[in-house]
Amino acid sequence: MIRPFALSVALGGLLLQGASTTAWEMSTYQDFLRGRFTGVSLTKSGRLMLAPKLETVLASDQPVIWSIVRGKDGSIYAGSGHRGRLYRIDASGKSSVLWTADQSEIFALAVDPSGTVFAATSPDGKIYRIRNGKAEEYFAPGAKYIWALAFDKDGVLYAGTGDQGKVFRVTAPERGEVYYETGQLHITSLAFDPEGRLLAGSDPNGILYRISAKDKAFVLYDANLPEIRAVVPSTDGSVYAVALGGATINRTPSSLAPSGGAPGAVPTAAPAVSITVTDEAQGGIEVKPQPPGPKQQPQPGQTQVTTQFTPMVDMTGVEKSAIYRIHPDNTVETLWSSKEENAYDLIVYGKDLVFSTDGQGRIYRLSGDRKPTLVAQTDQGETTRLLDTNEGFYAATATLGKVLRLSTGTSASGAYESPVHDANTVARWGRLSWKANREAGAKLAFRTRSGNSARPDKTWSEWSEPLEDASNGLVSSPNARYIQWRAEFSSSADASPSLDSVSLAYLPQNTSPVVRSITVTSSIAASAQKPPVQQATATAAYSITVTDTGDTAASTSTGTPTETLSRAGSEQLAVSWQADDADGDKLVYSIFFRGEEEREWKTLRENIPEASLTFDGDVFADGKYYFLVRASDRLVNPLDSAREAELVSAPVLIDHTPPMVQISAPRRSAGAVELDIQGADQASPLRKAEYAIDAGPWTPLQALDGIIDSEREQFRLRLETLAPGEHLVVVRVYDSASNAGLAKIVLR
């Protein structure tokens, strides 16, 4: 028998060239969407082409443009944070600072029928009227934030506020009243439908209200997302709503509304960005998403502002935002939703919708089939607001506070950078091929770069020389684990290129397999029962067999037949192991062994596909042995690139021989009997000793030195309560391999 145990050892491997060429292909909308766009659009069918021209008309020194509106004279007005500046961009594209507020944020702008601009500031919510470049306080609702402004057809101003979720109606300077109190924390968006009814989006329960009169409202839609970010009515009576915040907070059930609040309203924490605003000399701090935590006290000289702009916590797999269409009959359909991007604003652009997101400041167009086209990527953190004009539409951004104009013309050039591809090991790059439509005069060129860090950094190679021939695009970037390609588009006066698919072939280096563990166990294989063997004895002249019927069987004159109990079976050794290959290659194994005193490995089995081997243990004599398992991937790799890995087990003790047990002659004194017992084993230490009287239960024996731990031990058995007559005493001693040696003595 052997002493069973398991051993796990981790091994590394060298990397060599594998055998199978792999292709990295990009051809679908979702494939391309993960890349970086500069002057390039992605159609809903998955085609890359030059985007509309994107021009910067305002590059402020502020981190974010919160609001944007068009004046009567065609000028564009933009409100920023964190120094509360109001910018004017005239018809010629020249920009200037029109006014700087006392508060840090201008979240909302509106223009009355006469062309006068109104600005709402926070965190000390006030509304200002700006005329002839001068601002005067128009109305202070007593709210912390003013998120939205809107004028009705009669020139009456409405303001959506927080953090008490009230809508104010302002009829003249310093003359205003609460028009509707929602019970929500914030009114985040306002608009008027074609019938003149006020639409109000709220947070944190994502409720869209239609307010028809003072204190009279109808819940037009109760969204599954916390915030109605934008509301856009359509001339056909439909209402479009942008909702976001699904990855930031859990929506509280409306049934938990406190008494005294509006139905369906629960004041809970809104998603927020923590913004610290310092004075001009300190330089300010840009907007950064902050996780929820203990409320921080502002430092001296600073104002702490909390806005509901950027999500706090990103919960992968949770729907972040959605765009809804509420039909005139109040039925609702979801036009678009995303688990990766937050939609911030929306405009109706002809028969399509155009919306902006925080996915690198992207702008999408959504048509009737609900398949979005990526119109442009601003490469900003967020595109916060959109504005439609006759000259095209404008986009306001955050991270760098800019106002961009997308014209109807197409960019003369652009570029697309693919996502980084992981080959999982160092690879040899092959050919880059592509399918494109390149008209005469248009140009399409590709470059590649590679590296061994997951994100491109200064350790990566430089962009390669351009590849322009799809039939001969051999990649020159150095062998590495990661690679990226870049497509460069150039148009002529009458031609523009487009790209449908790209494929890159590469040869991954063959990774060595790994043998992770070896386990050696023993078992007894069942054997057929042998027939009794008759043996002659010299002490018995005859025998009588008594059956349960009382009959006697005839005996032979040669003696009594003795039945020999056969061995239960031969000992089987099982060697099993765990091995794997990072490339998924099929493995083949060879197993070797050697004794403790031996120098060379002997082959046990070769070229077996299974991860285990069972064999007759009797082929090994007593002693310690080592087993070696060698794994090879040569079945699926050429011989010159096939790799092997091996692992050697810890020593395995094989011990077939039971201990020898000797019992001394009994010594009697004062009615007791003493026996001296000696156990000895040649291969392994003893582990257990016990005795039984007259086939009774086994009773443990203790070694004279107190512990059974050596190959030879002495025991002493003292029997004091034996009844008169003959008794059989059997002693059993086990070694470390669970072999049992027995001896008996008869006491009379």
PEKAJO-V763304 format. One record per pair of residues at least 24 apart in sequence whose ideal C-beta (glycine too) atoms are under 7 Angstrom apart, sorted by the first residue. I is the first residue (numbers start at 1). GAP is how many residues later the second one is. D is the distance in Angstrom with one decimal. If there is no record, write none. Layout:
# PEKAJO-V763304
i;gap;d
I;GAP;D
I;GAP;D
This chain:
# PEKAJO-V763304
i;gap;d
1;521;5.5
1;570;5.9
1;654;6.0
1;655;6.5
1;736;4.2
1;737;5.6
1;738;5.8
2;518;6.7
2;520;4.5
2;571;6.6
2;650;5.7
2;651;6.0
2;652;4.8
2;735;6.1
3;650;4.4
3;733;5.5
3;734;5.4
4;516;6.8
4;517;4.6
4;518;6.1
6;511;6.7
6;513;4.3
7;510;6.4
7;511;5.7
7;642;5.6
7;643;4.7
8;508;6.3
8;509;3.9
9;508;6.8
9;638;5.6
10;506;6.4
11;503;5.5
11;504;6.6
11;634;6.0
11;636;6.4
13;498;6.2
13;499;2.7
13;501;6.0
13;630;6.7
13;632;5.7
14;498;5.6
15;410;5.8
15;411;5.8
15;494;4.5
15;496;5.8
16;493;5.8
16;494;4.9
16;625;5.4
16;627;5.9
17;411;6.7
17;490;6.3
17;492;5.2
17;493;5.6
17;624;4.9
18;489;6.6
18;490;5.0
18;491;6.0
18;492;3.5
18;565;5.9
18;619;6.3
18;623;6.7
19;491;6.8
19;617;6.3
19;618;4.5
19;619;5.9
19;622;6.4
21;409;6.7
21;484;5.6
21;486;5.5
22;484;5.8
22;486;6.0
23;480;5.3
23;481;6.9
23;482;5.2
24;397;5.0
24;480;4.7
24;482;7.0
25;476;6.8
25;478;4.6
26;392;6.5
26;475;6.6
26;476;5.0
27;473;6.8
27;474;3.7
33;341;6.8
34;385;4.3
35;381;5.7
35;382;5.6
35;383;4.9
35;384;5.4
36;381;4.1
37;337;6.6
37;340;3.8
37;379;5.9
38;341;7.0
38;376;5.7
38;377;4.7
39;372;4.1
39;374;6.3
39;375;2.8
39;376;6.8
40;374;4.1
40;375;6.6
40;376;4.7
40;449;6.2
41;332;6.6
41;333;5.9
41;334;5.6
41;335;6.7
42;331;6.8
42;332;3.9
43;330;5.3
44;327;3.6
44;328;6.3
44;329;5.0
47;451;5.3
47;452;6.9
47;453;5.5
48;368;5.5
48;439;6.8
48;450;6.5
48;451;4.2
49;447;6.6
49;449;4.2
50;360;5.0
50;361;5.0
50;364;5.1
50;439;5.3
50;441;5.7
50;446;5.3
51;324;6.3
51;325;4.8
51;360;5.6
51;363;6.1
52;323;6.5
52;324;6.4
52;354;4.8
52;355;6.1
52;356;6.6
52;357;6.8
52;358;6.3
53;354;4.7
53;356;4.9
53;357;6.6
53;358;5.0
54;322;5.4
54;350;5.5
54;352;5.7
55;349;6.6
55;350;4.8
55;352;6.8
56;346;5.8
56;348;5.7
57;32;5.3
57;36;5.3
57;38;6.6
57;346;5.2
57;347;6.9
57;348;5.1
58;29;5.8
58;31;5.6
58;37;4.6
58;344;6.1
58;345;3.8
59;343;5.4
60;27;6.4
60;341;4.2
60;342;6.9
62;339;3.8
63;223;3.8
63;224;5.0
63;335;6.6
63;336;6.7
63;338;5.7
64;223;5.5
64;320;6.6
64;334;3.9
64;337;5.1
65;319;6.3
65;331;3.7
65;332;6.4
65;336;4.6
65;337;6.7
65;338;6.1
66;39;6.3
66;40;6.0
66;41;5.0
66;318;6.4
67;39;6.1
67;40;6.1
67;41;5.3
67;42;4.4
67;318;6.3
68;317;4.7
68;319;4.9
68;326;6.2
68;328;4.7
68;335;6.5
69;40;4.2
69;41;6.4
69;42;5.6
70;317;6.1
70;319;5.8
71;40;5.5
71;44;5.8
71;46;6.5
72;39;6.6
72;43;3.3
73;42;6.6
76;318;6.2
76;327;6.6
77;32;5.6
77;40;5.5
78;318;6.2
78;325;5.3
79;27;3.0
79;30;5.2
79;40;5.9
80;26;6.3
80;321;5.2
81;24;4.2
81;194;6.9
82;193;6.0
82;195;4.3
82;202;5.5
83;201;6.8
84;37;5.7
86;33;5.6
86;44;6.7
89;314;6.5
98;32;6.6
98;35;6.1
99;31;5.6
99;36;4.9
101;27;7.0
104;173;4.1
104;199;6.0
104;201;5.7
105;200;6.2
105;202;6.8
107;38;6.8
107;39;6.3
107;40;5.4
108;38;5.9
108;39;6.2
108;40;5.1
108;41;4.4
109;40;6.7
110;39;3.8
110;40;6.2
110;41;5.7
110;47;6.9
112;39;5.3
112;43;5.3
113;38;6.9
113;42;4.9
118;31;6.0
118;39;6.5
120;26;3.6
120;29;5.4
120;39;6.5
122;24;6.0
122;183;6.9
123;180;6.7
123;182;4.9
125;36;6.1
127;32;6.3
127;43;6.9
138;35;5.4
139;31;4.7
139;34;6.9
139;35;6.2
139;37;4.9
141;27;4.8
141;35;6.5
145;41;6.9
147;39;6.0
147;40;6.1
147;41;5.0
148;39;6.3
148;40;6.5
148;41;5.2
148;42;4.1
149;41;6.9
150;40;4.0
150;41;6.1
150;42;6.3
152;40;5.8
152;44;6.4
153;43;6.2
158;32;5.8
158;40;6.1
160;27;3.1
160;28;6.7
160;29;6.9
160;30;4.9
160;40;6.1
161;26;6.0
162;24;3.4
162;25;6.7
165;37;6.1
167;33;5.7
167;44;6.7
179;32;6.9
179;35;5.6
180;31;4.9
180;35;6.1
180;37;5.5
181;81;6.7
182;27;6.4
182;80;5.4
182;83;5.9
183;78;3.9
183;79;2.9
183;82;3.0
184;81;5.0
185;82;5.3
185;85;5.4
186;84;6.0
186;122;6.1
188;39;5.7
188;40;6.0
188;41;6.2
188;120;6.6
189;39;5.8
189;40;6.4
189;41;5.2
189;42;4.7
191;40;4.6
191;41;6.5
191;42;5.6
192;41;6.9
193;40;4.3
193;46;6.5
194;39;6.4
194;41;6.2
194;43;6.6
199;32;4.7
199;34;6.5
199;40;6.3
201;27;2.7
201;28;6.9
201;30;5.0
201;40;6.5
202;26;6.1
203;24;4.0
203;67;5.1
203;105;5.9
204;45;6.6
204;64;5.0
204;66;5.1
205;46;6.6
205;49;6.4
205;59;6.3
205;60;6.2
205;61;6.0
206;37;5.5
206;45;6.9
207;57;6.1
208;33;5.5
219;45;6.6
220;106;5.8
220;110;6.8
221;103;6.5
221;105;5.4
221;111;5.6
222;42;6.6
223;101;6.8
225;96;6.6
225;97;6.1
226;25;5.6
226;45;6.7
227;44;6.8
227;81;6.4
229;115;5.9
230;115;4.9
230;116;5.3
232;114;5.3
232;115;6.6
232;116;6.1
234;114;5.8
237;91;3.6
238;87;5.6
238;88;6.5
238;89;5.6
238;90;6.5
239;87;4.4
240;83;6.6
240;85;5.7
240;106;5.8
240;113;6.6
241;83;4.7
241;85;6.7
242;81;5.6
242;101;5.0
242;102;6.9
242;103;6.7
242;104;5.1
242;113;6.7
243;78;6.3
243;79;5.2
243;81;6.7
244;76;6.4
244;77;3.9
244;98;4.6
244;99;6.1
245;26;4.9
245;66;6.4
246;72;5.5
246;73;4.5
246;74;5.1
246;75;6.7
247;64;5.5
247;66;6.9
247;67;5.5
247;68;4.8
247;71;4.9
247;73;4.4
248;63;3.9
248;64;5.0
248;65;5.7
270;38;4.7
271;37;5.6
271;40;5.4
271;41;5.6
272;34;4.7
272;35;6.5
272;36;6.0
272;40;6.2
273;34;5.6
273;36;5.1
273;37;4.5
274;32;6.4
275;30;4.7
275;32;6.4
276;26;5.7
276;28;6.7
277;25;6.6
277;26;5.2
277;28;6.0
278;24;5.5
287;111;6.4
310;72;6.9
311;31;6.3
323;32;6.2
335;31;6.2
335;35;5.7
336;30;5.8
336;34;6.6
336;36;6.3
344;38;6.2
344;39;6.5
344;40;5.5
345;39;6.8
345;40;5.0
345;41;4.6
346;40;6.9
347;39;4.8
347;41;4.6
347;46;6.4
349;39;6.4
349;44;6.9
354;32;6.3
354;39;6.6
356;27;3.5
356;30;5.4
356;39;6.2
357;26;6.7
358;24;4.3
361;36;5.4
363;32;6.0
376;30;6.0
378;26;6.1
410;81;6.6
410;86;6.3
412;79;5.7
413;76;6.2
413;77;4.9
414;75;4.7
415;71;6.0
415;72;6.7
415;73;5.1
415;74;6.9
416;70;7.0
416;71;4.7
417;67;6.5
417;69;5.0
418;66;5.5
418;67;4.9
420;34;7.0
420;35;7.0
420;36;6.7
420;62;5.3
420;64;5.1
421;61;6.7
421;62;5.4
421;63;6.9
422;59;6.6
422;60;5.8
423;58;5.6
423;83;6.0
423;85;5.4
424;84;6.6
425;56;6.2
425;83;5.2
425;84;5.0
425;86;5.5
426;53;5.6
426;54;6.1
426;55;5.5
426;83;4.8
427;52;6.4
427;54;6.9
427;79;4.4
427;80;6.1
427;81;4.8
427;82;6.4
428;51;5.2
428;78;6.4
428;79;4.4
429;46;3.9
429;48;5.9
429;50;6.9
429;54;6.5
429;77;5.1
430;45;6.7
430;75;3.6
430;76;5.5
430;77;6.6
431;42;5.2
431;43;5.4
431;44;6.8
431;74;5.4
432;35;5.9
432;41;4.0
432;43;5.5
432;53;6.3
432;70;7.0
432;72;5.1
433;37;5.4
433;40;5.8
433;70;5.1
434;36;5.2
434;65;6.4
434;67;6.5
434;68;4.6
435;65;4.6
435;66;4.6
436;61;6.2
436;62;6.4
436;63;4.7
436;64;6.5
437;60;6.7
437;61;4.7
438;59;4.6
439;56;3.5
440;55;5.9
441;51;3.2
441;53;6.5
441;54;4.3
442;48;6.7
442;49;5.5
442;50;5.7
442;53;4.0
442;54;5.5
442;55;4.2
443;47;4.0
443;54;6.7
444;43;6.6
444;45;6.1
444;53;4.2
444;55;6.6
445;43;4.8
446;27;6.7
446;39;5.7
446;40;6.8
446;41;5.6
447;38;7.0
447;39;4.8
448;27;5.1
448;29;4.6
448;35;6.2
448;36;6.9
448;37;4.9
449;28;5.7
449;35;5.7
450;27;4.1
450;28;5.8
450;30;3.9
450;32;6.3
450;33;4.5
451;29;5.4
451;31;5.5
452;28;5.1
452;29;5.1
452;30;6.6
454;28;6.5
456;28;6.4
475;29;7.0
508;75;6.8
510;73;6.4
510;123;7.0
510;127;5.6
510;131;5.2
510;133;5.6
511;70;6.7
511;71;4.3
511;72;5.1
512;131;4.0
512;133;5.2
513;66;5.9
513;67;6.8
513;68;4.3
513;74;5.5
513;118;4.5
513;120;5.6
513;130;6.5
513;132;4.7
514;65;6.4
514;66;6.0
514;131;5.5
515;62;5.9
515;64;4.5
515;114;5.4
515;116;5.2
515;130;5.3
515;131;6.2
515;132;3.9
516;62;4.5
516;63;6.4
517;60;6.3
517;61;4.7
518;57;6.8
518;59;4.8
518;109;6.3
518;111;5.7
518;129;5.8
518;131;4.4
519;57;5.0
520;53;6.8
520;55;5.3
520;107;6.3
520;129;6.2
520;132;4.9
521;53;5.1
522;49;5.8
522;50;6.8
522;51;5.6
522;95;6.1
523;49;5.1
523;51;6.8
524;44;5.5
524;45;4.6
524;47;6.0
525;44;4.4
525;45;5.4
525;47;4.7
526;42;6.9
526;43;4.8
527;40;6.9
527;42;4.2
527;43;6.6
529;37;6.0
530;36;4.3
532;29;6.8
532;31;4.2
532;32;6.5
533;31;4.9
534;27;4.3
534;28;7.0
535;27;5.1
570;46;6.0
570;48;5.9
571;46;3.9
571;47;6.2
571;85;7.0
572;42;5.6
572;44;6.6
572;45;5.9
573;42;5.9
573;44;4.1
574;38;6.4
574;40;4.6
575;37;6.8
575;38;5.0
575;52;5.5
576;35;6.3
576;36;3.9
577;34;5.5
577;52;4.8
578;33;7.0
579;32;6.3
579;52;4.6
581;52;5.7
585;48;4.0
585;51;4.8
585;52;6.7
586;49;5.2
586;50;5.6
587;44;4.9
587;45;6.7
587;46;5.9
588;44;5.5
588;46;6.9
588;47;5.6
589;40;6.1
589;41;6.7
589;42;5.5
590;40;4.7
591;36;6.5
591;38;5.7
592;36;4.3
593;32;5.6
593;33;6.7
593;34;5.3
594;31;7.0
594;32;5.6
595;28;5.6
595;30;5.6
596;27;6.2
596;28;4.0
596;55;6.3
601;27;5.9
617;37;6.8
620;34;4.8
622;32;6.2
622;33;5.2
622;34;5.9
622;35;5.6
622;60;6.8
622;61;4.1
623;31;6.2
623;60;6.8
624;27;4.4
624;28;6.8
624;29;5.4
625;27;5.1
625;29;5.9
626;25;6.0
627;25;6.6
653;31;5.8
653;83;6.7
653;84;6.3
655;28;4.2
655;29;4.8
655;80;6.1
655;81;6.9
655;82;3.5
655;84;6.0
657;25;6.4
657;26;6.3
657;82;6.5
658;77;6.9
658;81;4.0
658;82;5.6
658;83;4.0
659;27;6.1
659;74;4.7
659;76;5.1
659;80;6.9
659;82;3.7
660;81;5.8
661;70;5.6
661;72;5.1
661;80;4.6
661;81;6.2
661;82;3.8
662;81;6.4
663;68;6.1
663;80;5.1
663;82;4.8
666;79;7.0
666;81;6.0
671;49;6.8
672;46;5.8
672;47;6.4
672;48;4.3
673;46;4.6
673;49;6.5
673;74;6.1
674;42;6.5
674;44;5.0
675;42;4.5
675;70;6.8
676;40;5.8
677;38;4.1
677;40;6.2
677;54;5.5
678;36;5.8
679;34;5.2
679;54;3.8
679;62;6.7
680;31;6.5
680;32;4.5
681;30;5.2
681;54;4.4
684;51;4.7
684;52;3.9
684;53;5.5
685;24;5.7
685;25;5.5
685;26;5.4
685;50;7.0
685;51;5.4
686;24;6.8
686;25;6.7
686;27;5.2
686;47;6.0
686;48;6.9
686;49;5.6
687;47;5.3
687;48;6.5
687;49;5.4
688;46;4.2
689;26;5.7
689;44;4.7
690;42;5.5
691;26;5.9
691;38;6.3
691;39;6.6
691;40;4.8
692;38;5.0
693;34;5.9
693;36;5.7
694;33;5.7
694;34;5.5
698;34;7.0
722;25;6.9
